[in-house]
Structures are given as C-alpha cells and as structure tokens.
Amino acid sequence: MTITLYDTKRREKAPFTPIDPQNVRMYVCGPTVYDRAHLGNARPVVVFDVLYRVLRHTYGANCVKYVRNFTDVDDKINAKAAATGRAISDITDETISWFLSDMGALGALEPDAAPRATQYIPQMVKMIEGLIASGHAYAAEGHVLFAVESYAEYGALSGRSVDDMIAGARVEVAPYKRNPMDFVLWKPSDAQTPGWDSPWGRGRPGWHIECSAMAHDLLGAEFDIHGGGNDLQFPHHENEIAQSCCAGHGFAKVWLHNEMLQVEGKKMSKSLGNFFTVKDLLDQGVSGEVIRFVMLSTHYRKPMDWTEKKRADAEKTLAKWRGLAADGGQVSAAVIEALGDDLNTAGAIAELHRLASAGEGAALKASAQFLGLLEVDEAGDEVDLSALEARLLELRTQAMEIKDFGAVDALKTKLLAAGIQVQMSKAGVSLSAPVGFDAATLEELL
C-alpha cells in the first residue's frame, strides 16, 4: 500500500517513506489534563487514530510505535488545584481517566505509550543543560530561555518570520529576556507550586521542552511523524523543532496538522453557548460512534463543522449499515486506497455508502471496522465488574506510592478496548458495561 501525506513543513503532499519500515514511529501532542476534553480536543485523537490504523495495516502492528503524551505539569492545573483545594495528582489522575474513557467511547485505539510529563523531568533537565552548553539557551533569574536567534531556521514550520511572529503573538515581556521571542525552558517554582531540583534552582519545565524530551527518549533522535492540531504549529511545534534540532536531534521527518472544529458554522466558545465536551454529548445519548462518523466525514485538513443535521444523518446511516452488516468480509480496496491518499476519510465513507447500496454487507462491515465503526454489537450482557474494580484500585494505590502509573494505564487501556467505561476519582474506581461492550475481550480479563 502506498501512503501519501501532506507535510506541513514542506507544504506539499508526498509519498511517505519511513526511516525504518520495521520501526515506524509517530508522536502526537496530547492534552493538558485539568478538565474534560471538549469536542475540538477529540478531533486530533480521531484523525491520528485513523493514521495509526493505516500504518499498522501497511507495516504490521508490531512495527509501529505511537506515542501520545499527557501534560500533567502546567499553570492551568496549578490554578485549578488552588481554586478547588484538591491535590494536583488527584486532578491529573482523574482527568487522564476521563480522557481515556471519553476517547475510548469514540473508538480510538490506545497509543503504544502515553507518557506523563512529570515522569520525564530528568530528561528535560539534561536536554536543557546541553542547550546551554552549546550556546542555544541561557539562564537568567532562575529561568532558562531558548535563544531564538541562535536557530536560523526558526519559523520554517509556520512559514512566518520572527518579526511577523512577534507582531502576531502575545509575547511575554520580561527584563531577563535577550530577545522578545526567546521562550522558557525552565522556570522557578514557589513553595505552593510543583517543582523539582535543578542546576538553576527549584523549578518546573516550560511547556515545549516536555515533548522534545519525551519524543527523544521514547522514539529516538529522529522519527517519522509528528502530529497535532493546527493551533499547535506556533508556538509549540515551532519551538519543539528549534530546541530539538539545536540539541543535535533530527527530530520529526513529516509534520501533520488537522484543522479546527466549528459548531453550526461558528467557532466553538463558551461565550456563544456552543461549547460542549465529549462527555456532554455522550450523556445526551449521542454515541461515540456517531461522533466519530461525523468527524471522519470531513477531511482532516478542512475545518470540521459539527451540526445537529450531521449528527442525525450519522445516526440514521449507522443504523442502516448495522442492519446490512455481515461477517466474513474483506476490507474494500477502495477504502484502503482512499485512506492511503492523505487520510481521505470522506472518500472512504463514500465507498462505505456504495457498499451499502450494493448490498455488500460483509465488505461493508469489514471496511467500517477498519475505520473504527460498527465495532461492537448493539446488544450487551450483564457482567460482574467488582473483581476488576478491586484490581484497578489496588494498582492505582501502588502507582501513587511508586509514582509509576504504567500498570494502571495498561489495565485501563484493555478495559476501554473492551468498551468498558472507567471512572477514577479520589473516592475510588467505578466500572460500567454499557450496551455494546465487547464481552469476548472482557472475558479474557476476568
């Protein structure tokens, strides 16, 4: 299968050739975990879930590594902790659980690794030390800043000059900056703020350095694909490139960005009253499958408009397809071809409509499932989840003691893959088996 992708940095669509076909690597920027994921947050998850499926189909499931991070050290998290009186770890643990549950409801496969920024502080400190030693960063008043003028290609991703970026951005004015565009790699922490010891005093990392450090640690100095929403091109991804390349890393070969989401033709915002989370929709009875279908109906590089009409049409279409679906089919070659053409999900869905009209139920089901649709039946079964709840609670207790949530996240991933809803809070753990859960997969865990 030939895959072509639109590379944001090169501004062209070109055939994708992995650095190593036996080790295809992708990094996607994940959420800052302080609140529920809104619908716009879900779009990159769905987009890169499709790409993950395409890569696994093409190169083999064991030859693809997908990393999506959690930003669990951030001023928004600190502010919520101060406002609510809750521990930061409780807020981030709960929010990560919400995120995994909500994205699982949308049919998203879990990445191969989901690192938390706080687990990689030593790697960040080491990278910052190297940038200072090579003259690309400097310490000032407890801060460490990246010297933008030291990287001649700064702005190549977004296509803007430094002057244009200064004019169009809210640049923090600080007397210790040599250049207004210099950005923070490390900043001091007071007694009420999370902090770690470093050569520059007790502090915490800036936003951008975490992704560079985690990508390097988990995927190597050079990897194949880096993705995220268009809003991350500048400054986040621009700064990632600068600091990583100046640290001597080749970094990402191909850059992919999805366009933003609208609601009824308008930008989603609380002031317009059209802001809602994924959980809001799920609670209203909109299935995750319907949300996924609406998102896939628009190409990832075009703005996606969520409307009530699209939701209603998706529900009707999926109900019709479910009635036609049959087992034993093969994925349509036309679906594979469409997805290989820069993730043309709209073209793939058009082929599903054709298969439905032609009465090809087996190919319809196999092809829909390749897109993450029609993956569960409508009928569910009663199941006792108390043993799994106890196991997950025990793992969580151990994780909080040893500061390693790998085992917790691994079990949650398996539960979500089976369609089980996972709720974790300070009060405890709650599992529920909604209509459509995968009883066969769950049986393996019991």
C-alpha positions in Angstrom: 0.0 0.0 0.0 1.3 3.4 -0.9 0.7 6.2 1.6 0.9 9.9 0.7 0.7 12.5 3.4 0.6 16.3 3.4 3.8 17.6 5.1 3.0 20.9 6.8 6.7 21.9 6.8 7.3 21.1 3.2 3.8 22.4 2.2 3.2 19.5 -0.2 1.8 16.1 -0.4 4.4 13.4 -0.9 4.8 9.6 -0.6 5.5 8.5 2.9 8.7 6.5 3.3 9.5 5.5 6.9 13.1 5.8 8.2 12.8 2.1 9.2 9.8 0.1 7.9 10.3 -2.3 10.9 10.1 0.6 13.4 7.6 3.3 12.2 7.4 6.0 14.8 4.7 8.6 15.4 4.4 11.3 18.2 1.2 13.3 18.7 0.7 16.0 21.2 -1.8 15.1 23.8 -4.0 17.0 26.3 -3.1 19.2 29.3 -5.0 17.3 32.0 -7.0 19.8 34.1 -10.6 19.4 32.7 -12.9 17.3 30.5 -11.9 17.0 26.8 -14.1 19.2 24.6 -15.2 18.2 21.1 -12.3 20.0 19.5 -9.8 18.1 21.6 -11.2 14.9 20.2 -10.6 15.7 16.6 -6.8 15.1 16.5 -7.4 11.9 18.6 -9.7 10.5 15.9 -7.5 11.8 13.0 -4.3 10.2 14.2 -6.1 7.1 15.3 -7.0 6.5 11.7 -3.4 7.1 10.6 -2.3 4.7 13.3 -4.6 2.1 11.9 -3.4 2.7 8.3 0.3 2.4 9.4 -0.4 -0.8 11.3 -2.2 -2.2 8.3 0.7 -1.3 6.0 3.8 -2.1 8.1 2.4 -4.5 10.7 1.0 -3.9 14.2 4.4 -4.8 15.8 6.3 -2.4 13.6 4.5 0.8 14.6 5.0 2.8 17.8 2.6 5.6 18.5 3.3 8.0 21.4 0.7 10.5 22.7 1.7 12.4 25.9 -0.2 13.8 28.8 0.9 17.3 30.0 0.4 17.0 33.8 2.5 20.0 34.9 1.0 23.3 33.8 -0.1 26.6 35.3 -3.8 25.8 34.5 -3.5 22.6 36.6 -1.9 24.6 39.4 -4.7 27.2 39.2 -7.4 24.5 39.4 -5.7 22.9 42.4 -5.5 26.3 44.2 -9.2 27.1 43.4 -10.5 23.7 44.5 -8.2 22.8 47.3 -7.6 19.4 45.7 -4.2 17.8 45.2 -2.7 18.2 41.8 -2.2 14.4 41.5 -5.9 13.8 42.2 -6.8 16.3 39.4 -4.5 14.9 36.8 -5.3 11.2 37.6 -9.0 11.9 37.4 -8.7 13.9 34.2 -6.5 11.3 32.5 -9.1 8.7 33.4 -11.8 10.9 31.9 -9.8 11.4 28.8 -9.1 7.7 28.2 -12.7 6.8 28.8 -14.1 9.5 26.5 -11.7 8.8 23.7 -12.3 5.0 24.1 -16.0 5.8 23.6 -15.0 7.3 20.2 -13.4 4.0 19.2 -9.8 5.3 19.5 -7.1 2.8 20.0 -4.8 3.5 22.8 -1.3 4.6 21.8 1.7 2.3 22.5 3.0 4.8 25.0 1.2 7.5 26.9 3.9 9.3 28.9 3.2 11.9 31.6 5.5 14.9 31.5 6.3 14.6 35.2 7.9 11.2 34.6 10.5 12.8 32.3 11.8 15.7 34.3 15.4 14.4 34.4 15.4 14.0 30.6 14.2 17.6 30.2 16.9 18.9 32.6 19.6 17.0 30.7 18.4 18.4 27.3 18.3 22.0 28.8 21.9 21.6 30.1 23.0 20.6 26.6 21.3 23.6 25.0 23.1 25.9 27.5 26.4 24.3 26.9 26.1 24.7 23.1 25.1 28.4 23.3 21.4 27.9 22.3 20.0 28.7 25.8 20.9 30.8 28.8 20.0 31.0 32.4 18.6 34.3 33.9 16.9 35.0 37.2 16.0 31.4 37.9 14.7 30.9 34.4 16.3 29.2 31.4 15.4 30.5 28.0 16.0 29.3 24.5 17.8 31.9 22.3 15.7 32.0 19.2 18.3 34.0 17.2 20.6 31.0 17.6 18.5 28.9 15.3 18.5 30.3 11.8 15.5 28.2 10.6 13.1 29.3 13.3 9.7 29.9 11.7 10.1 27.4 8.8 7.2 25.3 10.0 4.7 28.1 10.3 6.1 30.0 7.4 6.5 33.2 9.3 9.4 35.5 10.0 10.5 36.3 13.6 9.2 39.8 13.1 5.8 38.6 11.9 5.6 36.2 14.9 6.4 39.0 17.3 3.7 41.2 15.8 1.1 38.4 15.8 1.8 36.8 19.1 1.3 37.7 22.7 5.0 37.7 23.7 5.7 37.8 27.4 7.8 40.9 28.1 10.5 40.1 30.7 13.6 42.1 31.6 15.7 38.9 31.7 15.0 38.1 28.0 17.6 38.8 25.4 15.0 38.7 22.7 11.2 39.1 23.0 10.8 35.8 21.2 13.0 33.8 23.5 10.9 31.1 25.2 11.0 29.5 28.6 12.6 26.1 29.0 12.7 26.2 32.8 11.0 28.5 35.3 11.2 28.9 39.1 8.6 27.5 41.5 7.5 28.9 44.8 6.5 26.9 47.8 2.9 26.5 46.6 3.9 25.4 43.1 5.1 21.9 42.0 8.8 22.0 41.5 11.9 19.8 41.1 15.6 20.5 41.9 17.7 21.6 39.0 21.1 23.3 38.4 19.0 26.6 38.2 17.2 26.1 41.4 13.8 24.5 42.3 11.5 24.9 39.4 9.4 23.3 36.7 9.7 22.9 32.9 8.2 25.1 30.3 5.5 23.7 28.0 7.6 23.0 24.9 10.6 21.1 26.3 8.5 18.2 27.6 7.5 16.9 24.1 11.1 17.2 22.8 12.4 15.2 25.8 9.7 12.5 25.7 9.9 12.1 21.9 13.6 11.7 22.1 13.5 9.2 25.0 10.7 7.1 23.5 11.3 7.3 19.8 14.9 8.3 19.3 16.7 11.3 17.9 14.8 11.1 14.6 11.4 9.6 14.0 8.8 9.6 11.2 5.7 11.6 12.0 4.8 14.4 14.4 1.1 15.4 14.6 -1.3 17.7 16.3 -3.9 20.4 15.7 -3.2 23.5 13.6 -3.2 25.6 16.7 0.0 24.0 17.8 2.1 24.9 14.8 3.1 28.1 16.5 4.5 28.4 19.1 4.5 24.8 20.4 5.7 22.9 17.4 8.0 25.7 16.1 9.7 25.7 19.5 9.9 21.9 19.6 11.8 21.9 16.3 14.2 24.6 17.4 15.2 23.1 20.7 15.4 19.5 19.4 17.4 20.4 16.3 19.8 22.6 18.4 20.2 19.6 20.8 21.5 17.6 17.9 18.4 15.6 17.1 17.0 15.2 13.6 13.5 15.2 15.2 10.4 14.6 13.1 10.6 13.8 9.4 7.0 14.6 8.5 4.6 17.1 10.2 0.8 16.6 10.0 -1.8 19.1 11.4 -5.5 18.8 11.5 -7.8 21.8 11.0 -10.1 23.2 13.8 -13.6 22.4 14.7 -16.7 24.6 14.4 -20.3 24.2 15.8 -23.1 25.1 13.4 -20.7 27.2 11.3 -19.2 29.1 14.3 -16.1 28.8 16.4 -16.9 26.8 19.5 -16.8 29.1 22.5 -18.4 29.4 25.9 -19.4 33.0 25.2 -21.5 31.8 22.2 -23.1 29.0 24.2 -22.0 26.3 21.8 -19.1 24.9 23.9 -19.5 21.3 25.0 -17.4 18.3 26.0 -17.4 14.8 24.6 -19.0 13.7 27.9 -21.8 16.2 27.4 -22.7 14.6 24.1 -22.4 11.0 25.5 -24.6 12.0 28.4 -27.2 13.3 25.9 -27.3 9.9 24.3 -25.1 10.6 21.3 -23.0 7.5 20.8 -19.2 7.8 20.4 -19.6 6.0 17.1 -21.8 8.8 15.8 -19.3 11.5 16.9 -16.5 9.5 15.2 -18.6 9.2 12.0 -19.3 12.9 11.8 -15.6 13.7 12.3 -14.5 11.3 9.7 -16.9 12.7 7.1 -14.7 15.8 6.7 -11.1 15.6 5.5 -8.7 16.3 8.4 -7.1 19.4 6.7 -10.5 21.1 6.3 -12.5 22.8 9.1 -15.0 20.4 10.6 -18.5 21.7 11.3 -20.5 19.8 14.0 -24.2 20.2 13.3 -27.4 18.6 14.6 -28.2 17.6 11.0 -24.9 15.8 10.6 -25.5 14.0 13.9 -29.0 12.9 12.9 -27.8 11.8 9.5 -25.0 9.8 11.1 -27.3 8.0 13.4 -29.6 7.0 10.5 -26.7 5.9 8.3 -25.0 3.8 11.1 -28.4 2.2 12.0 -28.9 1.2 8.3 -25.4 -0.1 7.9 -25.7 -2.2 11.1 -28.7 -3.8 9.6 -26.9 -4.7 6.5 -23.6 -5.7 8.0 -22.4 -9.4 7.8 -19.3 -11.2 9.0 -16.6 -12.8 6.9 -15.7 -9.9 4.5 -12.6 -8.2 3.5 -11.8 -4.5 3.7 -12.6 -2.8 0.4 -9.5 -2.0 -1.7 -11.2 1.4 -2.4 -11.3 2.2 1.3 -7.6 1.4 1.7 -6.8 3.5 -1.4 -8.7 6.5 -0.1 -7.1 6.4 3.3 -3.7 6.0 1.8 -4.3 9.2 -0.1 -3.6 11.6 2.8 -6.2 10.1 5.0 -9.2 10.8 2.7 -11.8 9.6 5.2 -14.6 11.3 3.3 -13.7 9.2 0.3 -13.6 6.1 2.4 -17.0 6.8 3.8 -18.3 7.4 0.3 -17.1 3.8 -0.5 -19.0 2.5 2.5 -22.2 4.1 1.2 -21.5 2.4 -2.2 -21.1 -1.0 -0.5 -24.3 -0.5 1.5 -26.2 0.4 -1.7 -24.8 -2.6 -3.5 -25.8 -4.9 -0.6 -22.2 -6.0 0.1 -22.8 -6.4 3.8 -19.6 -8.4 4.6 -17.3 -6.0 2.9 -19.3 -3.1 4.5 -18.7 -4.4 8.0 -15.0 -5.2 7.5 -14.4 -1.8 5.9 -16.4 0.1 8.5 -14.5 -1.6 11.3 -11.2 -0.6 9.6 -12.3 2.9 10.2 -13.3 2.2 13.8 -17.1 2.0 13.1 -19.5 -0.9 13.6 -17.0 -2.5 16.0 -19.5 -3.5 18.7 -23.0 -5.0 18.6 -26.0 -3.2 19.9 -26.9 -5.9 22.4 -25.0 -6.0 25.7 -24.8 -8.6 28.5 -24.8 -8.3 32.3 -21.3 -8.7 33.8 -19.9 -8.5 37.3 -17.1 -6.0 37.3 -16.3 -5.9 41.0 -13.2 -8.0 40.7 -11.7 -5.7 38.0 -12.7 -2.6 40.0 -10.8 -4.0 43.0 -7.7 -4.9 40.9 -7.6 -1.5 39.3 -8.0 0.2 42.7 -5.1 -1.8 44.1 -2.9 -1.0 41.1 -3.7 2.7 41.5 -2.8 2.7 45.2 0.5 1.0 44.3 1.1 3.5 41.5 0.6 6.5 43.7 3.2 5.1 46.1 5.9 4.3 43.5 5.0 7.2 41.1 4.6 4.9 38.1 1.2 4.5 36.5 2.2 2.2 33.7 0.3 -0.8 35.1 -2.8 1.3 35.8 -2.8 2.7 32.3 -2.2 -0.7 30.8 -5.3 -2.2 32.5 -7.4 0.9 31.7 -6.4 0.5 28.0 -7.6 -3.1 28.0 -10.9 -2.2 29.7 -11.5 0.7 27.3 -10.7 -1.5 24.3 -13.4 -3.9 25.6 -15.9 -1.0 25.7 -16.0 -0.7 29.4 -16.4 2.8 30.9 -13.8 3.7 33.5 -14.3 6.4 36.1 -11.5 7.1 38.6 -11.6 9.7 41.3 -10.4 10.4 44.8 -13.4 8.5 46.0 -12.5 5.3 44.2 -12.9 3.3 41.0 -16.1 2.7 39.1 -16.5 0.4 36.0 -19.6 0.1 33.9 -20.5 -2.1 30.9 -22.7 -0.1 28.6 -24.7 -1.5 25.7 -22.2 -2.6 23.0 -19.3 -3.7 25.2 -17.1 -6.5 23.9 -17.9 -9.4 26.1 -15.3 -11.7 24.5 -12.4 -9.3 25.1 -13.6 -8.6 28.6 -13.8 -12.3 29.4 -10.0 -12.6 29.0 -9.6 -10.0 31.8 -11.9 -11.6 34.3 
